[in-house]
Amino acid sequence: MILYPSVDALLEKVDSRYSLIMLASKRAHQIDADQPKMLDHYNSVKSVGQALEEIVAGDLKIKED
């Protein structure tokens, strides 16, 4: 269970839980592969938590085609 950021706050940024999971998963893999980080400070030490923090901050969005 995630406490921060809240699921409600995340779903305000992404329209579905499936999209949220896919976006966070892809970004977590990028963070693990030493891609540059988007925020100056993270509350989480794990890559999935950091990806979720980037989503709630509005720095990470789904690319619309």
Sequence and secondary structure as in RCSB ss.txt:
>XXXX:A:sequence
MILYPSVDALLEKVDSRYSLIMLASKRAHQIDADQPKMLDHYNSVKSVGQALEEIVAGDLKIKED
>XXXX:A:secstr
   SS HHHHHHHSS HHHHHHHHHHHHHHHHTT   S S  S SSHHHHHHHHHHHTS      
